[in-house]
Every structure is written in C-alpha cells, then in structure tokens.
C-alpha cells in the first residue's frame, strides 16, 4: 500500500497490474506504460 494525499483516506492499493492487448484500441493505452512502473 502507498500513502495518499486524498483527504478522505490514508492509504491506497491497486490490486490490478499489467495489461493484455485485446484490440487495435490498445495501441495508445496508458496502462501498458503504467504497468512497467510497478
């Protein structure tokens, strides 16, 4: 979990990581770039 600057919570957690390219619409998806950061 990571600390958060959101005023109504102290910690955040994202259980989803990575992505699977399913269509041509995935070509410019931000999730692929974000998944490399995790």
C-alpha positions in Angstrom: 0.0 0.0 0.0 1.1 3.5 -0.6 0.5 6.8 1.3 -2.1 9.1 -0.2 -2.8 12.8 -0.4 -6.5 12.1 -0.8 -8.2 13.8 2.2 -10.6 11.0 3.0 -8.1 8.2 3.1 -4.6 7.5 4.3 -3.6 4.5 2.1 -4.4 3.3 -1.4 -4.0 -0.1 -3.0 -4.4 -1.1 -6.7 -4.7 -4.9 -7.0 -4.6 -4.8 -10.8 -1.3 -4.8 -12.6 -0.3 -5.3 -16.2 -2.5 -5.5 -19.3 -3.4 -7.7 -22.2 -3.7 -6.2 -25.6 -7.1 -7.2 -26.9 -7.8 -4.9 -29.8 -6.4 -2.1 -32.0 -7.8 0.4 -29.5 -5.0 -0.8 -27.1 -2.3 0.8 -29.3 -2.2 4.1 -27.4 -3.3 2.8 -24.0 -1.7 4.4 -20.9 -2.0 1.2 -18.8 0.9 -0.5 -20.6 3.3 2.3 -19.7 1.9 2.5 -16.2 2.4 -1.3 -15.7 6.1 -1.0 -16.3 6.4 1.4 -13.4 5.1 -1.2 -10.9 
